[in-house]
Amino acid sequence: MPPPRDRGSVGPPTRAPMPAYLSIDSVSVAYGATPVLDRVSLDVQRGEMVALLGSSGCGKTTLLRSIAGFVKPSAGRIVVDGHDITALPPEARNTAMMFQSYALWPHMDVAANIGYGLRMRGVAKARIAERVAEMLKLLQLDGFGARGVGSLSGGQRQRVAMGRALAVDPLLLLLDEPMSNLDYKVRLDLRHELRALQRRVGITAIYVTHDREEALTLADRIAVIGAGRVLQYGTPEEVFHRPASPFVAGFMGADNAVELVDDGGALRLADEQTPRRTRAHFRGDRAHLAAAADPAALSMAGTVEQASYLGHGYRYRVRVGRGQVWVDDPTAVAEGSRTHVIVPHDALLMFPTT
């Protein structure tokens, strides 16, 4: 007979969590006496694309270069597929990196650029030709093999750089803002192409960007980095809708910030005499302007100081209390007009003041 089931257990046994494919464990980096990364920890599952999102100088590129082996951590470990690679040189890590400039060889044709990493590894010519043909087909570059890279568009050069990175079958694909030099329309198209390609190939990828829209479009999970630390790590939906701090809220687009007080169940702007306040963030596209206050929402009386036409509507800078907020609204309102900024309660991201 099977042993009796524990009366306290309900449902099937809980599965142990899958071990991370890439584990960054308390990694610190300093340039001289200047700390750049401060005990950064991240776990990445096999086949995930994780975006490292932050402003310039936050440490995201240093973290990427630490994974690649170009920067040596002063503390912590980097483990890939169960193997500690912290002390390995870059060439022994089997990672591939895409740079902002693509770093293609101008004197080589497309096929030679894609096969370059394989030649450096001593792969047989026949296998290189076979692998290059696979990459050209995968990247929809059939017929481009004999072309010089100087004759290609920016988007095509990016595909060639991607083919060179994937041709060596790396354990990790590391991308350092590879679309920052492309035109906006090309960037939009290539984001979706890159995401579809990464899913089709199933490679694990780390993508550095300062563009939140890019991170939201591409990533399975986003690590928001500030001052050398991971401030929040989660799915795009979690980071966008449930930011962990005012900094993350602002970075994810909820950059309107006001201090409020609960006045008998109704929220209103705090004044200098208010001892207990709550800091609220909200996005300009969740607010609107109105001639009168709305008792069912946060209503702030103010004055329109600036109006800009965006094509699909207007963006207004409105003076409210001692500060200002930005509001997107489809209706034309003259600068200098008195108005009310209306924000639904479910659009407010609330944080305690310190």
N, C-alpha and C positions, 0 to 999 in steps of 0.2 A: 504493500500500500504506500502511496505517496505520503509524505509527512503532512500533518494537519496545517492548514493555512492559518497564519497569524490573524486573529480576529480584528486586529487594529489596521490591517492593510486593506486598501480599497483599490480595485482595478489592477491592471497589469504592472509588473515590476518596472520601476523607473530605470531608464537607460542612462548609463554614464555619459557625460558630455564628451563629444569627439575631441581628441587632442588637436591643438592648433597646428596648422601646416607651417606657418611662420609665427614665431613667438619672439617678441621684443620685450626683454625683461629688465626693467629698471636701468635703462641705458642713459648714461650721462656723457656729455661732450663739452669740452671747454677749449677755446682758442686762447692760449696763454692764461691770463688770469680772468678772462671773460667767459662765464658759463653760457652755453648755447642750448644744451638739452639738459633737463633736470629730471632724472629718474623716470624716463618715459617708458611706459609699458603698453603693448598692444598685442592682441592675438588675432591672427588672420586665418580663416579656414581655406582649405584647398579650393581653387576655382573662384574665389572671391575677388572682386575689385574694390579696393579700399582707397578712398581719397584722403590725402593729408591737406586740410584746408586751413589757410591762415594768411595773414598779411605778410609783406616783405619783412625779413629779419626775425620771424617768429621761430625759426628752427626747422621748418618742414623739409627744406632741401638738405640740410645737414643730416636729418634722420634718414632720408633716402640714400644719401652718399655713405652713411654708416652701414646700411644694409648692403650696398654695393661693394664695400670694402675700401672706399677712397678716404674715409675718415675713421680713425681708430677711437672707439669709446674709451673714456677714462674709467668707466665702471659699467657693469651690467653685461648681459649676454644677448646674442642673436642666434636663434635656433631655427633651422629650416628642415622640415621633414624628419625631425628627431636628431639632426646633426648640428652640433655647435660650430658655427662658422665665424665666431667673433674674431679669432686670431688669423683666419685665412686671408691670403692676398686676394685681390679682386679676380684675378684670372683663374683661381681655384674654386670660386663660388658658384659657377654655372648660372649667373644672372645675366640679363641683357638690359641695357639702359638706352632709353630714347631721350635726346636732349632737345632744348628749344631750337637749336640751329640745325638739327638732324645729323650734322657731322658726316655728310656724304662726301665721297671722293669725287671731285669734279672731273678728273681725267679718266674715270671709269664709266662704263655704261651701266644701265640699270641692273643687268644680270650680274655683272662683276661686283657691284655694290652689295647686292643681296647675298652673294656667295662669299663675301670677304671673310666673315667670321669662321666659316667652315674651312676655308683655305688656311687660315691661321691655326686651325686645329689639326691640320694634316689630313683632312678627309679626302678620299679618292675623287678624281675629277668626275667620273661617271655619277657618283652619288651626289656631288655638288650640283651638277646639271639637273639631276632628277629633283633635288630639293628646291632649286631655284624655280623650276617649272611649276612645282606645287605651290610655291609662294606667289608666283605671278597669277596663277589661276585663283587662289584664295583671295587675293587683293584686287581682283578684277583689273589686272594689268597685262593680260594676254596681248602679245604683240609688241610690248614695250621693252623687251629684254635688251635689244641692241641700241636703244636710244641713249643719248647722253643725258645725264641728270640735269644739265643746265637748260635743256629744252622743255623741262617739265614744269607744270604749275605747282604752286605751294602745296596743294592737297595731294598731288601725285607724288611729290618728293616725300611727303609724310608717309605715304603708303610704302614707298621704297624703304624708308628707315624702319618702318614696322616689319616689313618682310625680312630685312637683315637681322632684326632682333629675334624674330620668331624662328628663323631658319636653323638656328643652333639648338633649338628645343630646350630653352632655359628652364630652370626651376622657378624663377621669378622674373616677371617683366616689370621694370622700374621706369616710370615715365615722369620726366621733369618738365612740366608745363609745355608739352610738345606742340600745343596749338596756339601759343601766345603770339606767334608771328603771322598768323593767318588772318585773312579778312573775316569779318563777322559772319557773313553768309556761309563761307566755306567752313568755318568753325562749327556752325550749327549742323551742317550736313555730316561732317566728319565725326562729331560726337556720337551720333547714332550709329554710324558705320563702325567706329571703334568698339562701342558697347556690344553690337551684334557679333563682331569678330571675336572679341574676348570670350563671349559666352559660347560661341561655336567651337573655338579651339579649347576652351576650358582651362586656360592658363590663369595662374594666380598673379594679380597685378597690383602694384602700388602706384598711385597717381597723385602727383603734387600739383596743386593749383591754388590761386588766390581768388578764383571766380566761383562763387557759391552756386550759380546756375549750372556751371560745368560739373561741379561735384554732385549736385542733386541729380543731374541727368545720367551720369556715368556710374556712380558708385553703388555697391551693395551696402556699404557702411562708410560713414564719414567720421574722421577724427579731426575735430576743431582744435587747432594748436595756437597757443598764445604764450609768449615769453618762455619758450622752451618746455612747455608742459602741455599734456593732453587735457583740455578743459571739458570736452564731452566726446563720447564715442558711441555711435549708434546708427540706426538706419536713417536714411534721408528724412523719412516721415517723423521719426523721433526727434531728430536734431532741429528740424524746421518748426514743428508744432509744439514741442516741449523742451525748449532750451533750458539748460541747467543753470544758467547765470545771466545777468544783464549783458555781459560781454558777448556771450554766444548769441543771445537774442538780437543784439545790435548787428552782429556780423552776419546773421542769417536774414537780415532785412527789416527786422522790427526795431528800427533805429529811432523812432519817436519815443521819448522817455519823459514822463511826467510824474510828479509826486502827488499822491492822493490821500485823502482821509475819508473814513467811513462816517458819514454824518447821519446817524439814525437809520442806517440801512441804505442810504443813498451815497454814491461816490461823488466827491467833488475835489477840485484842486486844493492842495494844502497851501497854507500861507506861512509866513515866517513865525507865527505864534503857535503853529500846530506842533505839539511835541512828538506824537506818534504818527508816522507816515508809512505809506507803502509805495514802492517804486513800481510803476507800470510801464511796460513797453507795448507798442502796437505798430502795425504796418500801415503805411499811408493808404494802401488800397483796401483796407478794411474800414476806413473812416469815410465820412462824407460831410459836406457842408449843408446847413439848413438855416432858414430864417429864424426859427424858434427852437427852444430847447426840447429834448425828448426825455420825458421822465423815466422811460424804460431803458435808457442807455446812459453812458457817461456823456454829459453835455458840457462843453467848455466854451464860454463866450470869448470871442477874439476879434482880431482885425486882420484882413488879408493884406500882407505886406508885399507879396510877389506872386505873379501868375505866369506860368509857362505852358504853351500849347504843345502837346505830345502827339497829336494826330488822332488818337483814340479818345482824347479827353484832355483835361488840364491838371497840372500839378501846382498846388498852392502852398506857399509858406505863410503860416498864420501865427500871429503873435497871440499867445494865451498866457495870462498871468505874467510871470517873470521870464518865461521861456518862449520857445517857438516849436511848432510841429509842421510836418509836411503831410498834405492830404491830396489824394487823387480823386477827382470828381468830374463827371461828364459835362457839368453845367458851367457856362461862362459866368464868372463873378469878377467885378472890377476891383482893381487894387485900391485899397483904402476902405473897402466896404466892411461894415460890421457884420459878423456872422456867428454861427455856432458850429463847433466841431463835434460831430456825433460819432461815438465809438461804441459798438455793441459790447456788452459785458463779456461775451465769449471770445472777443478779439483781444482782450487785455491779458498780457502775460505779467503776472504779479510776482514781485520779489521784495523781501523785507529790506528796509534801509539799514545801513550799518552806521 
